[in-house]
């Protein structure tokens, strides 16, 4: 049994185009080795390497000068949060060679919309041919100046353009969750300042000028629901749940000054009714975090505010449960009293 010669470092640890390997001196016979997946013509993926979305998209875009990553693929590479059903998962996380064959792009009832995470979403400019490869959802997009960027040498739609394009695929609430993450920025009395991927005013201008782009109608509805300062998708979903129920608006990253005038930063707050909400993820179960939370709770109470603590179990019980808990506290603070 012949041993396979090692691949050069520049291609051995990631998906690569055959042309890259040829330029690195890899013989054609080596590219047929059993240690390489062949997900699509002209592309190889070492079986030993982790399936990485950015590397997979890069291996495809290096095949020509006109293909770029878009929609949910671009969003995930940019770090924009997506619902689980839209996140990349080749065959549910299996080997990349097992991704399904593409179905012609067209109706929004197709698998690209029902299960977009099963595909790499690649595009070319309108008027060009569709990318047609195994495991690829091909798109033709109307591209304007500034709509494309390079991230570590990878061609993608920009964050703002990607968000508008997502309006053709995501429900409104999920589009708002993604948008909240894009515009989130804050500077608090602890931790590092958070810088927006795209400031809200800039994103709004982009949406205002996005005539003719698929998804812009929903993006124009969503942009008015975005709030600056959100720290996580669960906070966005919780805020939208409360807003849809008719409760007063809760602002993210709400500052409460304690009895000594020191700031306490709460996840969501309503200043008029002096009510705040904390969404508690799994890290709040750690003893050290629980001690810090107890101190925060005392400072908020001493300032005359009431606090509602919500966790994943509450959310799983449904919106009626969550809304009733928050409404009960708001009433104690004067909401609904005539």
C-alpha positions in Angstrom: 0.0 0.0 0.0 1.5 3.3 -1.1 1.6 6.1 1.4 0.1 9.4 0.4 2.6 12.2 0.2 1.8 15.1 2.5 0.2 18.1 1.0 2.0 21.5 1.1 1.2 23.6 4.1 -0.6 26.3 2.0 -3.3 23.8 1.0 -3.1 20.9 3.4 -5.2 22.2 6.2 -8.2 23.7 4.4 -10.5 23.4 1.4 -8.7 24.4 -1.7 -9.1 24.8 -5.4 -7.3 22.4 -7.7 -5.7 25.3 -9.4 -4.1 26.4 -6.1 -2.7 22.9 -5.5 -1.4 22.8 -9.0 0.4 26.1 -8.5 1.9 24.7 -5.3 3.3 21.8 -7.2 0.9 19.0 -6.2 0.6 16.4 -9.0 -2.8 15.5 -10.4 -2.6 11.9 -9.2 -2.2 13.2 -5.6 -5.5 15.1 -5.9 -7.3 11.7 -6.3 -6.1 10.5 -2.9 -8.6 8.8 -0.6 -7.8 11.5 2.1 -9.5 14.2 0.1 -13.2 14.9 -0.4 -14.3 16.1 -3.8 -17.4 18.2 -3.0 -17.5 19.8 -6.5 -15.4 19.9 -9.6 -12.2 21.7 -9.2 -12.3 21.6 -5.3 -10.8 19.4 -2.7 -11.2 19.2 1.0 -8.8 17.3 3.3 -10.9 14.8 5.4 -8.8 15.6 8.4 -9.7 19.3 8.5 -12.7 20.8 10.2 -15.6 21.9 7.9 -15.2 25.7 7.9 -17.8 27.8 6.1 -15.4 30.6 5.2 -12.8 28.2 3.8 -15.4 26.4 1.7 -16.8 29.6 0.2 -13.3 30.8 -0.5 -12.4 27.6 -2.3 -15.4 28.2 -4.6 -14.8 31.9 -5.2 -11.2 31.3 -6.1 -12.3 29.3 -9.2 -13.2 32.5 -11.0 -13.3 36.3 -10.6 -17.1 36.8 -10.6 -18.5 34.6 -7.9 -19.0 35.8 -4.3 -20.6 34.7 -1.0 -24.0 36.0 -0.2 -27.2 35.7 1.8 -27.0 33.4 4.8 -23.4 32.3 3.9 -22.2 35.9 3.9 -24.1 36.7 7.1 -22.6 33.8 9.0 -19.1 34.7 7.9 -19.6 38.3 8.9 -20.8 37.1 12.3 -24.4 38.0 11.9 -26.6 35.8 14.1 -29.0 33.5 12.2 -31.8 31.1 13.4 -30.6 27.5 13.7 -32.4 26.4 10.6 -30.4 28.9 8.5 -27.0 28.1 9.8 -24.6 26.2 7.7 -24.6 22.4 8.2 -23.5 20.2 5.4 -25.6 17.1 5.8 -26.3 18.0 9.4 -22.6 18.4 10.2 -21.3 15.4 8.3 -18.5 15.3 5.7 -18.7 18.0 3.1 -18.9 15.4 0.3 -22.3 14.5 1.6 -24.0 17.8 0.8 -27.1 17.4 -1.4 -27.3 18.2 -5.1 -28.7 21.7 -5.8 -32.2 22.3 -7.0 -32.7 25.0 -9.7 -33.1 28.4 -8.1 -36.5 30.0 -8.5 -39.6 29.6 -6.3 -39.3 30.6 -2.7 -40.9 27.3 -1.7 -37.7 25.5 -2.8 -35.2 23.8 -0.4 -32.9 26.9 -0.6 -35.6 28.7 1.4 -36.8 25.8 3.6 -33.4 24.5 4.5 -30.9 27.2 3.4 -28.2 25.9 5.9 -27.7 22.8 3.6 -26.2 24.9 0.9 -23.3 27.3 0.2 -25.0 30.5 -1.0 -23.0 31.9 -3.9 -23.9 34.7 -6.3 -22.9 36.5 -9.5 -24.0 39.8 -10.8 -27.3 40.0 -12.5 -27.0 39.2 -16.2 -24.3 36.6 -15.6 -24.8 32.8 -15.3 -25.9 31.2 -12.1 -23.3 29.3 -10.0 -24.3 25.7 -10.5 -22.4 23.2 -8.4 -23.0 20.4 -6.0 -24.2 21.8 -2.6 -24.5 25.3 -3.9 -27.5 27.6 -4.0 -26.8 29.9 -6.9 -28.2 33.5 -7.1 -28.0 36.4 -9.5 -28.0 39.7 -7.6 -28.1 43.3 -8.7 -24.8 44.7 -7.4 -24.0 48.4 -7.0 -20.8 50.2 -6.0 -19.9 49.3 -2.4 -22.1 46.2 -2.2 -19.1 43.8 -2.3 -16.2 43.6 0.2 -13.2 41.4 0.8 -12.8 39.7 4.2 -9.4 38.0 4.4 -9.3 37.7 0.7 -12.8 36.3 0.5 -15.4 38.1 -1.8 -18.7 38.7 0.0 -21.7 41.0 0.0 -21.2 43.8 2.5 -22.9 43.6 5.9 -25.5 46.1 5.0 -26.2 44.5 1.6 -26.3 41.1 3.2 -28.9 42.2 5.7 -31.2 43.6 3.1 -30.8 40.4 1.0 -31.8 38.4 4.1 -35.2 40.0 4.0 -36.0 37.7 1.1 -35.3 34.6 3.3 -35.8 35.3 7.0 -39.1 36.1 8.9 -39.4 39.6 10.2 -38.4 38.8 13.8 -35.3 36.9 12.7 -34.3 39.8 10.5 -34.7 42.2 13.4 -32.5 39.9 15.6 -29.8 40.0 12.9 -30.2 43.8 12.5 -29.9 44.4 16.3 -26.6 42.6 16.3 -25.3 44.6 13.3 -26.1 48.0 14.8 -25.3 47.2 18.5 -22.8 49.5 20.1 -22.2 50.8 23.6 -19.6 52.0 26.0 -20.3 51.0 29.6 -18.6 51.3 33.0 -17.2 47.8 32.5 -15.9 45.7 29.7 -14.7 46.8 26.3 -16.7 49.2 24.2 -18.8 47.5 21.5 -18.5 48.9 18.0 -21.3 48.5 15.5 -20.7 46.5 12.3 -22.8 49.2 10.7 -24.1 52.1 12.7 -27.9 52.3 12.7 -28.0 55.7 10.8 -25.8 54.3 8.1 -27.9 51.1 7.8 -31.0 53.1 7.5 -29.5 55.2 4.7 -28.5 52.0 2.9 -32.1 50.6 3.2 -33.6 53.9 2.0 -31.5 53.7 -1.2 -31.9 50.0 -1.8 -34.7 50.2 -4.4 -35.0 47.1 -6.5 -33.1 44.7 -4.1 -35.0 41.6 -3.2 -35.8 41.8 0.5 -35.9 45.6 0.8 -39.6 45.8 1.6 -39.1 43.6 4.7 -35.9 45.4 5.6 -37.8 48.7 5.6 -40.2 47.3 8.1 -37.4 45.8 10.2 -35.2 48.8 10.3 -37.8 50.7 12.4 -37.8 47.9 14.9 -34.0 47.9 15.5 -32.6 49.1 18.7 -29.0 50.0 19.5 -27.3 48.3 22.5 -28.6 44.7 22.4 -26.1 42.1 23.6 -27.6 38.9 22.4 -30.3 37.3 20.2 -32.4 36.2 23.2 -32.6 39.8 24.3 -33.9 40.9 20.9 -36.5 38.1 20.8 -37.6 38.9 24.3 -38.0 42.6 23.4 -40.0 41.8 20.3 -42.2 39.4 22.2 -43.1 42.2 24.7 -43.6 44.8 22.0 -46.0 42.5 20.1 -48.0 42.0 23.3 -48.8 45.7 23.6 -46.6 46.3 26.7 -44.7 49.5 27.0 -41.4 49.6 25.0 -38.3 48.3 26.8 -34.9 49.8 25.7 -31.9 47.6 25.6 -28.7 48.3 27.7 -30.8 50.5 30.1 -28.9 52.4 32.7 -30.1 52.4 36.3 -28.3 54.7 38.8 -28.1 53.1 42.2 -28.4 54.9 45.6 -24.8 56.2 45.3 -25.3 57.4 41.7 -23.3 54.5 40.2 -24.6 52.9 36.9 -26.1 49.5 36.7 -26.6 48.3 33.2 -29.7 46.2 32.7 -30.6 44.1 29.6 -33.9 45.8 29.0 -35.5 48.7 30.9 -38.5 51.0 30.9 -37.6 54.3 32.6 -41.2 55.6 32.9 -42.3 52.6 35.0 -38.9 51.9 36.6 -39.0 48.3 35.5 -36.1 46.3 34.1 -35.6 42.8 32.7 -32.6 40.6 32.9 -32.3 37.6 30.5 -30.2 35.0 32.2 -28.3 32.5 30.1 -26.4 29.4 31.4 -23.4 31.4 32.6 -25.7 32.9 35.3 -25.7 29.5 37.0 -22.0 29.8 38.0 -21.6 30.7 41.8 -19.5 33.7 41.0 -22.0 35.1 38.6 -24.9 34.4 41.0 -23.1 36.5 43.7 -22.7 39.4 41.2 -26.3 39.1 40.1 -27.5 39.3 43.8 -25.5 42.4 44.3 -26.9 43.9 41.1 -30.4 43.0 42.2 -30.0 44.8 45.5 -28.6 47.9 43.9 -31.5 48.0 41.4 -34.1 47.6 44.2 -32.5 50.3 46.4 -32.9 52.7 43.4 -36.6 52.1 43.4 -36.8 49.8 40.4 -38.4 46.4 40.1 -36.7 43.7 38.1 -37.9 40.7 36.3 -35.5 37.8 35.6 -36.3 35.7 32.5 -34.5 32.6 31.4 -34.7 30.0 28.6 -37.3 27.9 30.5 -39.6 30.9 30.8 -39.3 31.6 27.1 -40.0 27.9 26.3 -43.2 28.2 28.3 -44.5 30.7 25.7 -45.1 34.4 25.3 -48.3 34.4 27.5 -46.2 33.3 30.5 -43.4 35.8 29.9 -45.8 38.7 29.1 -47.9 37.9 32.2 -44.8 38.0 34.5 -43.6 41.3 33.1 -47.1 42.8 33.1 -47.6 41.9 36.7 -44.5 43.8 37.7 -45.4 46.8 35.5 -48.8 47.1 37.2 -47.0 47.3 40.6 -45.1 50.2 39.1 -48.3 52.1 38.0 -48.8 50.8 34.4 -52.4 50.5 33.5 -53.6 52.5 36.6 -56.1 55.2 35.7 
